Amino acid sequence: MRRALIGIVSCLTVGGAMLALSACGSSSESISKAEFLKQGNQICENGDKQIREEAEKQFPESGGRPSNKELEEFASDTVVPNIQSQLDEIEALGSPSGDEEKVEAILSAARSALDKGKQDPSKLIEGDAGPFERANELANSYGLTACGSSEEEG
């Protein structure tokens, strides 16, 4: 049960962090790509950790597998707000100079995925990466590996 839930949680948090990239160029000073990746990945790791901890509280291993309804409520009540928080934190970073288009592509894919999850939380519990598959691919390609990971923890 925990493995399945962690897999669901991982794919949910990944896309949320990618949404955070909406600040492309909003800062008067540009952040280096290395610093952007360092801080962005840390934000995603922290957000994923918070979601896993909350999942473990709400769905203890001894309680059996949560129902789809419980997972959908968890996605709506816990995951989506956490993703929004990640968005706000990464948004504050700005975008590395010259990488605005790459960051925008990640953002666009992630925004679309989160919108799908907000409209229908069941989409967030389907499959490995769910609607965040494209955002994950783009994030990994760019170097936001913590943000673009949908791997389950052991």
PLY file of the C-alpha trace (Angstrom):
ply
format ascii 1.0
element vertex 154
property float x
property float y
property float z
element edge 153
property int vertex1
property int vertex2
end_header
0.00 0.00 0.00
2.72 2.46 0.96
4.62 1.85 -2.30
1.50 2.50 -4.34
0.66 5.62 -2.38
4.22 6.94 -2.58
4.13 6.39 -6.33
0.91 8.36 -6.55
2.27 11.10 -4.33
5.52 11.31 -6.31
3.79 11.81 -9.62
1.54 14.43 -8.07
4.29 16.53 -6.55
6.47 16.49 -9.58
4.15 18.46 -11.78
3.31 20.89 -9.04
6.85 22.01 -8.68
7.09 22.53 -12.39
4.21 24.93 -12.24
6.33 27.06 -10.02
8.43 28.08 -12.95
5.88 30.67 -14.01
8.07 33.52 -12.84
10.25 33.32 -15.94
12.16 36.55 -15.98
10.13 38.23 -13.27
13.24 39.08 -11.28
15.41 42.06 -12.23
18.49 39.92 -11.50
18.87 36.63 -13.31
19.66 33.50 -11.35
22.35 31.17 -12.70
21.15 27.85 -14.06
23.24 25.97 -11.48
21.68 27.93 -8.61
18.21 27.63 -10.13
18.57 23.86 -10.37
19.98 23.59 -6.86
17.20 25.65 -5.29
14.44 24.28 -7.53
15.35 20.68 -6.79
15.48 21.43 -3.07
12.02 22.99 -3.18
10.67 19.89 -4.94
12.39 17.54 -2.48
10.95 19.46 0.48
7.45 19.49 -1.02
7.58 15.78 -1.82
8.74 15.04 1.73
5.86 17.04 3.22
3.34 15.20 1.08
4.82 11.78 1.94
4.73 12.61 5.65
1.09 13.69 5.43
0.24 10.56 3.43
1.82 8.38 6.10
-0.26 10.15 8.76
-3.52 9.83 6.85
-2.91 6.34 5.48
-0.90 4.32 8.01
0.31 0.99 6.64
-1.83 -0.97 9.08
-4.98 0.70 7.76
-5.04 -1.10 4.41
-5.22 0.43 0.96
-7.03 3.77 0.83
-10.10 3.94 -1.36
-10.01 5.95 -4.57
-12.28 8.49 -2.90
-9.80 8.90 -0.03
-6.92 9.27 -2.48
-8.85 11.85 -4.50
-9.60 13.83 -1.34
-5.94 13.62 -0.36
-4.98 14.91 -3.80
-7.42 17.83 -3.56
-6.85 18.74 0.08
-3.14 18.08 0.49
-1.30 17.63 -2.79
-2.74 20.51 -4.80
-2.11 23.10 -2.05
1.42 21.77 -1.58
2.06 22.04 -5.28
0.79 25.60 -5.19
3.24 26.34 -2.39
6.07 24.90 -4.45
4.89 27.09 -7.30
5.17 30.19 -5.15
8.65 29.30 -3.91
10.13 28.47 -7.30
8.34 31.42 -8.86
10.33 33.67 -6.54
13.58 32.30 -8.01
13.04 33.77 -11.46
14.43 32.08 -14.56
18.02 31.61 -15.78
18.86 34.08 -18.52
18.52 32.52 -21.97
16.47 29.59 -20.71
13.10 31.31 -20.62
11.68 29.16 -23.45
12.80 25.90 -21.87
11.40 26.92 -18.51
8.16 28.04 -20.15
7.79 24.65 -21.88
8.12 22.90 -18.52
5.70 25.34 -16.99
3.13 24.93 -19.72
3.14 21.14 -19.44
2.95 21.25 -15.66
0.22 23.88 -15.60
-1.89 21.75 -17.91
-1.33 18.69 -15.71
-2.25 20.45 -12.48
-5.35 21.93 -14.09
-6.44 18.41 -15.03
-5.84 17.30 -11.46
-7.79 20.20 -10.02
-10.74 19.50 -12.30
-10.67 15.75 -11.76
-8.49 14.49 -8.87
-8.92 10.92 -10.08
-6.53 11.80 -12.92
-3.83 12.31 -10.31
-4.10 8.72 -9.09
-4.06 7.04 -12.52
-0.87 5.50 -13.84
2.74 6.21 -12.96
3.16 9.88 -13.79
-0.44 10.63 -14.59
-0.94 13.95 -16.32
2.58 15.05 -15.33
4.39 12.72 -17.73
5.37 15.43 -20.22
6.30 17.92 -17.49
8.49 15.24 -15.91
10.28 14.57 -19.20
10.97 18.26 -19.73
12.06 18.80 -16.12
14.49 15.89 -16.22
15.89 17.05 -19.52
16.51 20.50 -18.05
18.11 19.17 -14.85
15.24 19.50 -12.39
15.55 15.82 -11.55
13.85 16.03 -8.15
10.98 17.88 -9.78
10.79 15.51 -12.73
10.88 12.21 -10.88
7.93 9.87 -10.62
9.90 6.93 -9.26
8.55 5.11 -6.24
10.57 4.92 -3.07
11.41 1.53 -1.71
0 1
1 2
2 3
3 4
4 5
5 6
6 7
7 8
8 9
9 10
10 11
11 12
12 13
13 14
14 15
15 16
16 17
17 18
18 19
19 20
20 21
21 22
22 23
23 24
24 25
25 26
26 27
27 28
28 29
29 30
30 31
31 32
32 33
33 34
34 35
35 36
36 37
37 38
38 39
39 40
40 41
41 42
42 43
43 44
44 45
45 46
46 47
47 48
48 49
49 50
50 51
51 52
52 53
53 54
54 55
55 56
56 57
57 58
58 59
59 60
60 61
61 62
62 63
63 64
64 65
65 66
66 67
67 68
68 69
69 70
70 71
71 72
72 73
73 74
74 75
75 76
76 77
77 78
78 79
79 80
80 81
81 82
82 83
83 84
84 85
85 86
86 87
87 88
88 89
89 90
90 91
91 92
92 93
93 94
94 95
95 96
96 97
97 98
98 99
99 100
100 101
101 102
102 103
103 104
104 105
105 106
106 107
107 108
108 109
109 110
110 111
111 112
112 113
113 114
114 115
115 116
116 117
117 118
118 119
119 120
120 121
121 122
122 123
123 124
124 125
125 126
126 127
127 128
128 129
129 130
130 131
131 132
132 133
133 134
134 135
135 136
136 137
137 138
138 139
139 140
140 141
141 142
142 143
143 144
144 145
145 146
146 147
147 148
148 149
149 150
150 151
151 152
152 153
